[in-house]
Amino acid sequence: MKIAYAERPLTALFEVLLGKGVYRLGFKPFYEARKLESLGFQYVAVEMLINEYNIVYDPAFRGKVVKEDNYRGVKFKLLVKNGDLKPDAIVSHKTPQAKAMVTWREVAELLPTPPLPLFVIDFSTLTSQEIADVTSIKIQIEECVGRIREHLWDPHLAITSIDKSVADWIHSVAGRNKIIITPSKPSELLWSMDADKVTIIRQDAPHPLTPNDILSSDAFLIGGFRIACQDMGWGGCLTT
């Protein structure tokens, strides 16, 4: 994983806001209060990318500060409704790109392409009994997506080796998302993204995952949802 200033949605959003002189940002769409308060601008950036929200000037909006963050020596404030502070601009769920001060695409363009590091969950390792347990899979999909969104965003998570019917089902239960779901084998996907160093996460791995493994890997290959959700913490690894 090569560290870059705009590797995360959080930093990409800050870079765009800096360029536009927006230091107090209001958030108008529906939001999950707990996530907004804990993740702050990372949550806002991911919501913009997933839902294709844009930023617009709104003279009528007034709000209260729910999160403050510092980036490159500048203090940014995140506001939600029901306050008396005026933001420099707001995130809107109704503004078309042509009328926006900042579009979601401007944030996306600062993020790494291909989306490395990539976390690959190989569906071919699941047993028929695990595949039949749709409730468990749904919960684990939500957990994996939620964990990824705390630091990166959806394209950094790939589910491989599944047919179209299963892919359609996953999309239907995962809610609005932009994760990669493909019938390709992990090796095919990783090759297409030029992932040179891949760390294989296994519960029976002979060596524990080290900080160096995390910082130097282009991708992580994980054998199934159960392992993915339990060991994004991480357990063991076998580096290739």
C-alpha contacts under 8 A as a table, 3 or more apart, distances in Angstrom:
res1	aa1	res2	aa2	distance
1	M	116	L	6.64
1	M	117	P	5.48
1	M	214	I	7.17
1	M	215	L	5.20
1	M	216	S	4.85
1	M	217	S	4.89
1	M	218	D	4.80
1	M	219	A	7.69
2	K	215	L	7.24
2	K	216	S	6.95
2	K	218	D	7.79
3	I	7	E	6.66
4	A	7	E	5.09
5	Y	8	R	7.84
5	Y	11	T	6.53
5	Y	12	A	7.68
6	A	9	P	7.01
6	A	10	L	7.80
6	A	11	T	5.00
6	A	12	A	4.61
6	A	15	E	7.61
6	A	110	L	5.87
6	A	111	L	5.75
6	A	112	P	7.63
7	E	11	T	6.99
7	E	12	A	7.13
7	E	110	L	7.71
7	E	111	L	5.47
7	E	112	P	5.99
7	E	152	L	7.85
8	R	11	T	5.44
8	R	12	A	6.25
8	R	111	L	6.77
8	R	151	H	6.60
8	R	152	L	5.31
8	R	153	W	7.82
9	P	12	A	4.99
9	P	13	L	6.03
9	P	42	Q	6.15
9	P	45	A	5.48
9	P	46	V	6.37
9	P	107	V	7.21
9	P	108	A	7.73
9	P	111	L	6.94
9	P	151	H	7.91
9	P	152	L	6.31
9	P	153	W	7.08
10	L	13	L	5.36
10	L	14	F	6.39
10	L	41	F	5.80
10	L	42	Q	4.36
10	L	43	Y	7.91
10	L	45	A	5.96
11	T	14	F	4.99
11	T	15	E	6.14
12	A	15	E	5.18
12	A	16	V	6.39
12	A	107	V	5.56
12	A	108	A	7.63
12	A	110	L	5.71
12	A	111	L	6.62
13	L	16	V	5.17
13	L	17	L	6.12
13	L	41	F	7.70
13	L	45	A	6.05
13	L	107	V	5.66
14	F	17	L	5.03
14	F	18	L	6.00
14	F	71	Y	7.09
15	E	18	L	5.16
15	E	19	G	6.35
16	V	19	G	5.18
16	V	20	K	6.45
16	V	102	V	7.66
16	V	106	E	7.27
16	V	107	V	6.66
17	L	20	K	5.12
17	L	21	G	5.99
17	L	22	V	4.99
17	L	23	Y	6.87
18	L	21	G	5.15
18	L	22	V	6.26
18	L	23	Y	7.35
19	G	22	V	7.88
22	V	25	L	6.67
22	V	88	D	5.42
22	V	89	A	6.58
23	Y	75	K	6.96
23	Y	76	F	4.82
23	Y	77	K	6.32
23	Y	87	P	7.93
23	Y	88	D	6.60
24	R	76	F	5.87
24	R	77	K	4.73
24	R	78	L	5.99
24	R	79	L	7.09
24	R	86	K	7.95
24	R	87	P	4.79
24	R	88	D	5.29
24	R	89	A	7.00
25	L	76	F	7.70
25	L	77	K	6.25
25	L	78	L	5.07
25	L	79	L	5.97
25	L	87	P	5.42
25	L	88	D	6.09
25	L	89	A	5.41
25	L	90	I	5.32
25	L	91	V	7.31
26	G	61	F	7.76
26	G	63	G	7.02
26	G	78	L	5.87
26	G	79	L	4.43
26	G	80	V	5.64
26	G	81	K	7.73
26	G	87	P	5.72
26	G	88	D	7.82
26	G	89	A	6.22
26	G	90	I	4.16
26	G	91	V	6.13
27	F	44	V	7.63
27	F	78	L	7.33
27	F	79	L	6.16
27	F	80	V	5.38
27	F	81	K	7.64
27	F	90	I	5.51
27	F	91	V	4.92
27	F	92	S	7.07
28	K	80	V	6.72
28	K	81	K	7.08
28	K	90	I	6.69
28	K	91	V	5.89
28	K	92	S	5.70
28	K	93	H	7.42
29	P	91	V	7.30
29	P	92	S	6.23
29	P	93	H	5.78
31	Y	36	L	6.98
32	E	35	K	5.57
32	E	36	L	6.10
33	A	36	L	5.12
33	A	37	E	6.02
34	R	37	E	5.35
34	R	38	S	6.18
35	K	38	S	5.16
35	K	39	L	5.63
35	K	40	G	7.40
35	K	43	Y	6.83
36	L	39	L	5.45
36	L	40	G	4.96
36	L	41	F	7.79
36	L	43	Y	5.84
36	L	44	V	7.32
37	E	40	G	5.50
37	E	66	V	6.14
37	E	67	K	6.33
39	L	42	Q	5.53
39	L	43	Y	5.37
39	L	150	E	6.92
40	G	43	Y	5.47
40	G	44	V	6.56
40	G	66	V	7.94
40	G	67	K	5.83
40	G	68	E	7.88
40	G	78	L	7.18
41	F	44	V	4.87
41	F	45	A	6.00
41	F	78	L	7.22
42	Q	45	A	5.17
42	Q	46	V	6.23
42	Q	150	E	7.12
42	Q	151	H	7.37
43	Y	46	V	5.25
43	Y	47	E	6.12
43	Y	149	R	7.62
43	Y	150	E	7.46
44	V	47	E	5.12
44	V	48	M	6.17
45	A	48	M	5.12
45	A	49	L	6.30
45	A	107	V	7.75
46	V	49	L	5.07
46	V	50	I	6.05
46	V	149	R	6.93
46	V	153	W	6.27
47	E	50	I	5.27
47	E	51	N	5.77
47	E	52	E	7.58
47	E	53	Y	7.27
48	M	51	N	5.50
48	M	52	E	5.09
48	M	53	Y	4.47
48	M	54	N	6.71
48	M	91	V	7.81
48	M	104	W	5.68
49	L	52	E	5.18
49	L	53	Y	6.96
49	L	104	W	5.67
49	L	105	R	7.57
49	L	107	V	7.60
49	L	108	A	6.82
50	I	154	D	7.94
50	I	176	R	7.03
50	I	177	N	5.97
50	I	178	K	6.47
51	N	93	H	7.97
51	N	176	R	7.47
52	E	93	H	7.83
52	E	103	T	7.96
52	E	104	W	5.59
52	E	105	R	7.87
53	Y	91	V	6.60
53	Y	92	S	5.90
53	Y	93	H	5.07
53	Y	94	K	7.55
53	Y	95	T	7.58
53	Y	103	T	7.16
53	Y	104	W	5.91
54	N	91	V	5.75
54	N	92	S	5.68
54	N	93	H	6.85
54	N	95	T	6.33
54	N	96	P	7.35
54	N	97	Q	6.68
54	N	100	A	6.02
54	N	101	M	7.61
54	N	102	V	5.88
54	N	103	T	4.51
54	N	104	W	5.39
55	I	89	A	6.53
55	I	90	I	5.43
55	I	91	V	4.40
55	I	92	S	5.87
55	I	95	T	7.74
55	I	100	A	5.71
55	I	101	M	5.58
55	I	102	V	4.86
55	I	103	T	6.18
55	I	104	W	7.87
56	V	89	A	5.54
56	V	90	I	5.55
56	V	91	V	6.46
56	V	92	S	6.68
56	V	95	T	7.16
56	V	99	K	7.48
56	V	100	A	5.01
56	V	101	M	4.97
56	V	102	V	6.78
57	Y	88	D	6.85
57	Y	89	A	4.46
57	Y	90	I	6.23
57	Y	100	A	7.99
57	Y	101	M	6.92
58	D	61	F	5.79
58	D	89	A	6.17
58	D	90	I	6.59
59	P	86	K	7.67
61	F	81	K	7.36
61	F	86	K	6.48
61	F	87	P	7.34
61	F	90	I	7.92
62	R	80	V	7.92
62	R	81	K	6.07
62	R	82	N	6.67
62	R	83	G	5.56
62	R	84	D	5.11
62	R	85	L	5.19
62	R	86	K	4.97
62	R	87	P	7.05
63	G	79	L	5.37
63	G	80	V	4.96
63	G	81	K	4.18
63	G	82	N	5.11
63	G	83	G	3.76
63	G	84	D	5.41
63	G	85	L	5.12
63	G	86	K	6.55
63	G	87	P	7.54
64	K	79	L	5.01
64	K	80	V	5.56
64	K	81	K	6.37
64	K	82	N	6.45
64	K	83	G	4.36
64	K	84	D	6.55
64	K	85	L	6.02
65	V	68	E	7.43
65	V	77	K	6.34
65	V	78	L	5.57
65	V	79	L	4.40
65	V	80	V	6.68
66	V	77	K	7.73
66	V	78	L	5.90
66	V	79	L	5.78
66	V	80	V	6.91
67	K	77	K	5.94
67	K	78	L	5.15
67	K	79	L	7.32
68	E	75	K	6.92
68	E	76	F	5.65
68	E	77	K	4.56
68	E	78	L	6.26
69	D	75	K	5.75
69	D	76	F	5.25
69	D	77	K	6.58
70	N	73	G	6.11
70	N	74	V	5.39
70	N	75	K	4.46
70	N	76	F	6.05
71	Y	74	V	5.27
71	Y	75	K	6.55
71	Y	76	F	7.55
79	L	87	P	7.22
80	V	83	G	7.57
87	P	90	I	6.85
92	S	95	T	5.90
95	T	99	K	6.57
95	T	100	A	6.42
96	P	99	K	5.71
96	P	100	A	6.46
97	Q	100	A	5.08
97	Q	102	V	7.99
97	Q	103	T	5.88
100	A	103	T	6.01
102	V	106	E	6.73
103	T	106	E	5.43
103	T	107	V	7.18
104	W	107	V	5.32
104	W	108	A	6.35
105	R	108	A	4.82
105	R	109	E	5.98
106	E	109	E	5.27
106	E	110	L	6.96
107	V	110	L	5.65
107	V	111	L	7.15
108	A	111	L	5.40
109	E	112	P	7.98
111	L	115	P	7.59
112	P	115	P	5.24
112	P	116	L	6.65
113	T	116	L	7.27
114	P	193	M	5.81
115	P	118	L	6.26
115	P	155	P	6.13
115	P	156	H	5.42
116	L	156	H	6.43
116	L	195	A	7.71
116	L	218	D	5.70
116	L	219	A	6.65
117	P	156	H	6.45
117	P	217	S	6.93
117	P	218	D	4.70
117	P	219	A	4.95
117	P	220	F	7.54
118	L	155	P	7.82
118	L	156	H	4.62
118	L	157	L	5.99
118	L	158	A	7.18
118	L	218	D	6.54
118	L	219	A	4.48
118	L	220	F	6.26
119	F	156	H	5.96
119	F	157	L	4.90
119	F	158	A	6.11
119	F	219	A	5.75
119	F	220	F	4.87
119	F	221	L	6.21
119	F	222	I	7.34
120	V	157	L	6.08
120	V	158	A	4.75
120	V	159	I	5.91
120	V	160	T	7.05
120	V	186	P	6.94
120	V	219	A	7.31
120	V	220	F	6.02
120	V	221	L	4.83
120	V	222	I	5.93
121	I	157	L	7.79
121	I	158	A	6.17
121	I	159	I	4.88
121	I	160	T	6.27
121	I	221	L	6.20
121	I	222	I	4.92
121	I	223	G	5.95
121	I	224	G	5.59
121	I	225	F	6.68
121	I	228	A	7.07
122	D	125	T	6.20
122	D	159	I	6.06
122	D	160	T	5.06
122	D	161	S	6.22
122	D	185	K	7.70
122	D	186	P	6.61
122	D	221	L	7.29
122	D	222	I	6.39
122	D	223	G	5.46
122	D	224	G	5.67
123	F	126	L	5.66
123	F	159	I	6.67
123	F	160	T	5.79
123	F	161	S	5.43
123	F	162	I	6.29
123	F	223	G	7.40
123	F	224	G	5.78
123	F	225	F	7.90
124	S	160	T	7.72
124	S	161	S	5.61
124	S	162	I	7.36
124	S	224	G	7.91
125	T	223	G	5.93
125	T	224	G	5.99
126	L	130	E	5.97
126	L	131	I	6.45
126	L	223	G	7.83
126	L	224	G	5.88
127	T	130	E	5.18
127	T	131	I	6.32
128	S	131	I	5.07
128	S	132	A	6.13
129	Q	132	A	5.11
129	Q	133	D	6.50
130	E	133	D	5.22
130	E	134	V	7.89
130	E	137	I	7.82
131	I	134	V	6.47
131	I	137	I	7.38
133	D	136	S	5.57
133	D	137	I	6.47
134	V	137	I	5.04
134	V	138	K	6.07
135	T	138	K	5.17
135	T	139	I	6.35
136	S	139	I	5.22
136	S	140	Q	6.17
137	I	140	Q	5.06
137	I	141	I	6.02
137	I	225	F	7.08
138	K	141	I	5.16
138	K	142	E	6.36
138	K	170	I	7.57
138	K	173	V	6.38
138	K	174	A	7.13
139	I	142	E	5.23
139	I	143	E	6.27
140	Q	143	E	4.92
140	Q	144	C	6.08
140	Q	225	F	6.13
140	Q	226	R	7.00
140	Q	229	C	6.38
141	I	144	C	5.18
141	I	145	V	6.12
141	I	174	A	6.69
141	I	225	F	7.24
142	E	145	V	5.24
142	E	146	G	5.96
142	E	174	A	6.29
143	E	146	G	5.08
143	E	147	R	6.09
143	E	229	C	6.54
144	C	147	R	5.15
144	C	148	I	6.24
144	C	225	F	7.95
144	C	228	A	7.17
144	C	229	C	5.85
145	V	148	I	5.21
145	V	149	R	6.19
145	V	154	D	6.83
145	V	157	L	7.40
146	G	149	R	5.19
146	G	150	E	6.55
147	R	150	E	5.44
147	R	151	H	7.55
148	I	151	H	5.90
148	I	152	L	5.57
148	I	153	W	5.84
148	I	154	D	6.91
148	I	156	H	7.39
148	I	157	L	7.12
149	R	152	L	5.17
149	R	153	W	4.64
149	R	154	D	6.73
150	E	153	W	7.70
152	L	156	H	6.85
153	W	156	H	6.01
153	W	157	L	7.76
154	D	157	L	5.64
154	D	177	N	6.63
154	D	178	K	5.19
154	D	179	I	4.45
154	D	180	I	7.54
155	P	158	A	6.94
155	P	178	K	5.99
155	P	179	I	4.74
155	P	180	I	5.77
156	H	179	I	7.14
156	H	180	I	7.84
157	L	179	I	5.60
157	L	180	I	6.24
158	A	179	I	6.08
158	A	180	I	4.44
158	A	181	I	5.78
158	A	182	T	7.64
159	I	162	I	7.66
159	I	179	I	7.92
159	I	180	I	6.18
159	I	181	I	4.85
159	I	182	T	6.38
160	T	181	I	6.07
160	T	182	T	5.04
160	T	183	P	5.64
160	T	184	S	5.79
160	T	185	K	5.88
160	T	186	P	6.07
161	S	182	T	6.43
161	S	183	P	4.42
161	S	184	S	5.39
161	S	185	K	5.27
161	S	186	P	7.41
162	I	166	V	6.25
162	I	167	A	6.43
162	I	181	I	7.73
162	I	182	T	6.31
162	I	183	P	4.63
162	I	184	S	7.69
163	D	166	V	5.60
163	D	167	A	6.19
163	D	182	T	7.67
163	D	183	P	5.53
164	K	167	A	4.87
164	K	168	D	6.01
164	K	183	P	7.46
165	S	168	D	5.19
165	S	169	W	6.30
166	V	169	W	5.00
166	V	170	I	6.17
167	A	170	I	5.13
167	A	171	H	6.29
167	A	181	I	6.29
167	A	182	T	7.38
168	D	171	H	5.22
168	D	172	S	6.23
169	W	172	S	5.01
169	W	173	V	6.37
170	I	173	V	5.33
170	I	174	A	5.88
171	H	174	A	5.27
171	H	175	G	6.54
171	H	176	R	7.66
171	H	177	N	7.55
172	S	175	G	6.16
174	A	177	N	6.92
184	S	188	E	6.11
184	S	189	L	6.37
185	K	188	E	5.31
185	K	189	L	6.48
186	P	189	L	5.22
186	P	190	L	6.03
186	P	221	L	7.66
187	S	190	L	5.20
187	S	191	W	5.98
188	E	191	W	5.21
188	E	192	S	6.25
189	L	192	S	5.17
189	L	193	M	6.48
190	L	193	M	5.19
190	L	194	D	6.28
190	L	195	A	5.35
190	L	219	A	7.72
191	W	194	D	5.13
191	W	195	A	6.21
192	S	195	A	7.88
195	A	198	V	6.75
195	A	218	D	5.26
195	A	219	A	6.35
196	D	218	D	6.40
197	K	216	S	7.50
197	K	217	S	5.17
197	K	218	D	5.32
197	K	219	A	6.68
197	K	239	T	7.76
197	K	240	T	6.44
198	V	217	S	5.78
198	V	218	D	5.92
198	V	219	A	4.80
198	V	220	F	5.61
198	V	221	L	6.93
198	V	239	T	6.36
198	V	240	T	5.65
199	T	213	D	7.28
199	T	217	S	6.38
199	T	219	A	6.29
199	T	220	F	4.78
199	T	221	L	6.18
199	T	237	C	6.49
199	T	238	L	6.04
199	T	239	T	4.43
199	T	240	T	6.06
200	I	220	F	5.74
200	I	221	L	4.70
200	I	222	I	6.21
200	I	237	C	5.49
200	I	238	L	5.06
200	I	239	T	5.84
200	I	240	T	7.32
201	I	205	A	7.23
201	I	220	F	6.76
201	I	221	L	5.96
201	I	222	I	5.07
201	I	223	G	7.10
201	I	231	D	7.87
201	I	235	G	7.28
201	I	236	G	5.94
201	I	237	C	4.54
201	I	238	L	6.48
202	R	205	A	5.09
202	R	222	I	6.84
202	R	223	G	6.77
202	R	227	I	7.50
202	R	235	G	7.27
202	R	236	G	5.74
202	R	237	C	5.77
202	R	238	L	7.35
203	Q	227	I	7.26
203	Q	231	D	7.99
203	Q	235	G	6.23
203	Q	236	G	5.86
203	Q	237	C	7.88
204	D	236	G	6.94
205	A	208	P	7.23
205	A	236	G	4.93
205	A	237	C	5.17
205	A	238	L	5.93
206	P	236	G	6.89
206	P	237	C	7.07
206	P	238	L	7.08
207	H	236	G	5.58
207	H	237	C	5.64
207	H	238	L	6.61
208	P	235	G	6.19
208	P	236	G	4.07
208	P	237	C	5.59
209	L	213	D	6.27
209	L	214	I	7.51
209	L	234	W	6.63
209	L	235	G	6.55
209	L	236	G	5.22
209	L	237	C	5.22
210	T	213	D	5.17
210	T	214	I	6.65
211	P	214	I	5.16
211	P	215	L	6.26
212	N	215	L	5.17
212	N	216	S	5.92
213	D	216	S	5.39
213	D	217	S	5.83
213	D	239	T	7.85
214	I	217	S	5.62
217	S	220	F	7.22
222	I	225	F	7.90
222	I	227	I	6.86
222	I	228	A	5.85
223	G	227	I	6.32
223	G	228	A	7.08
224	G	227	I	5.64
224	G	228	A	6.16
225	F	228	A	4.83
225	F	229	C	6.02
226	R	229	C	5.52
226	R	230	Q	6.21
227	I	230	Q	5.21
227	I	231	D	5.56
227	I	232	M	7.98
228	A	231	D	5.35
228	A	232	M	5.69
229	C	232	M	5.87
230	Q	233	G	6.79
230	Q	234	W	7.76
231	D	234	W	4.34
231	D	235	G	5.28
232	M	235	G	7.69
